[in-house]
Amino acid sequence: MAEIKSALEIAMEKAEKIGKASTEEMSRLEAMDRGRRLAARFLKEKELNLEEEIKKVPPQEIHVLLEGLEEVFLRNIFLPRDQDSLTHTISRALEGLRLIKGPQASRILQEIERLLLGYLQMKSDLYQRFRQQFQSNMAGLEQAIAQQYGLSGPIDPEALPQFQEEWQKVEADLKERFQQQLNQLKAALLTL
């Protein structure tokens, strides 16, 4: 079974190929990796006090550790599939960014929250409208199927492959529009 390598191990291998990494480069890579691991722990463990953990880091490593934290938190802010992913992983990543970025990031983080909630709401509304429209266009199809197969009663449009294909196209367009806005907000966070 192949081993999964951490970013630090991969970077170390690259450094060996290029030449020996300086001790400064090595400590930078280690601090970055420590930040990434701390962010992963913060996302999983509700009781972890991130501020206390950061205080334990030597002052010369804080900046690089914060870069590692920020990288993981930003990667865990994505367009949610459903309300659960928004309330668990994404909310925790936003909370982590709020802690490491401070009050100057609160406006952007609030915009991200509004964008993600708006995305879920628009996706739900769009799905309902799409389903109703598809169902109203199916009236003739229901009659043809009933005559051909001797079935009666309404057909669930979601069970039809054509419905799924068309919905995926509509959903992809919606995702693209919201993803562009989310990427802009994430880029704005990086400048702080």
ChimeraX attribute file (.defattr): number of C-alpha atoms within 10 A of each C-alpha:
attribute: neighborCount
match mode: 1-to-1
recipient: residues
	/A:1	3
	/A:2	4
	/A:3	5
	/A:4	8
	/A:5	9
	/A:6	11
	/A:7	14
	/A:8	16
	/A:9	14
	/A:10	12
	/A:11	16
	/A:12	18
	/A:13	14
	/A:14	13
	/A:15	15
	/A:16	11
	/A:17	10
	/A:18	9
	/A:19	9
	/A:20	13
	/A:21	16
	/A:22	10
	/A:23	9
	/A:24	9
	/A:25	13
	/A:26	16
	/A:27	15
	/A:28	17
	/A:29	20
	/A:30	21
	/A:31	24
	/A:32	24
	/A:33	21
	/A:34	20
	/A:35	26
	/A:36	22
	/A:37	17
	/A:38	21
	/A:39	25
	/A:40	16
	/A:41	14
	/A:42	22
	/A:43	22
	/A:44	13
	/A:45	11
	/A:46	10
	/A:47	8
	/A:48	13
	/A:49	10
	/A:50	15
	/A:51	11
	/A:52	9
	/A:53	11
	/A:54	17
	/A:55	10
	/A:56	9
	/A:57	15
	/A:58	10
	/A:59	9
	/A:60	11
	/A:61	17
	/A:62	17
	/A:63	15
	/A:64	19
	/A:65	26
	/A:66	21
	/A:67	18
	/A:68	22
	/A:69	25
	/A:70	22
	/A:71	17
	/A:72	20
	/A:73	24
	/A:74	19
	/A:75	11
	/A:76	17
	/A:77	22
	/A:78	17
	/A:79	19
	/A:80	17
	/A:81	11
	/A:82	14
	/A:83	12
	/A:84	11
	/A:85	14
	/A:86	20
	/A:87	11
	/A:88	13
	/A:89	19
	/A:90	23
	/A:91	18
	/A:92	21
	/A:93	24
	/A:94	20
	/A:95	16
	/A:96	22
	/A:97	23
	/A:98	17
	/A:99	14
	/A:100	16
	/A:101	16
	/A:102	11
	/A:103	10
	/A:104	11
	/A:105	18
	/A:106	16
	/A:107	11
	/A:108	15
	/A:109	19
	/A:110	13
	/A:111	14
	/A:112	21
	/A:113	18
	/A:114	12
	/A:115	18
	/A:116	22
	/A:117	17
	/A:118	13
	/A:119	21
	/A:120	18
	/A:121	14
	/A:122	13
	/A:123	18
	/A:124	13
	/A:125	12
	/A:126	16
	/A:127	15
	/A:128	12
	/A:129	12
	/A:130	16
	/A:131	17
	/A:132	13
	/A:133	11
	/A:134	17
	/A:135	18
	/A:136	11
	/A:137	11
	/A:138	16
	/A:139	12
	/A:140	10
	/A:141	12
	/A:142	18
	/A:143	15
	/A:144	13
	/A:145	13
	/A:146	15
	/A:147	11
	/A:148	9
	/A:149	8
	/A:150	9
	/A:151	13
	/A:152	11
	/A:153	8
	/A:154	12
	/A:155	16
	/A:156	12
	/A:157	16
	/A:158	13
	/A:159	9
	/A:160	10
	/A:161	10
	/A:162	12
	/A:163	16
	/A:164	13
	/A:165	11
	/A:166	13
	/A:167	18
	/A:168	12
	/A:169	11
	/A:170	15
	/A:171	14
	/A:172	11
	/A:173	12
	/A:174	15
	/A:175	16
	/A:176	12
	/A:177	11
	/A:178	16
	/A:179	17
	/A:180	11
	/A:181	15
	/A:182	20
	/A:183	15
	/A:184	11
	/A:185	16
	/A:186	17
	/A:187	12
	/A:188	12
	/A:189	19
	/A:190	13
	/A:191	7
	/A:192	9
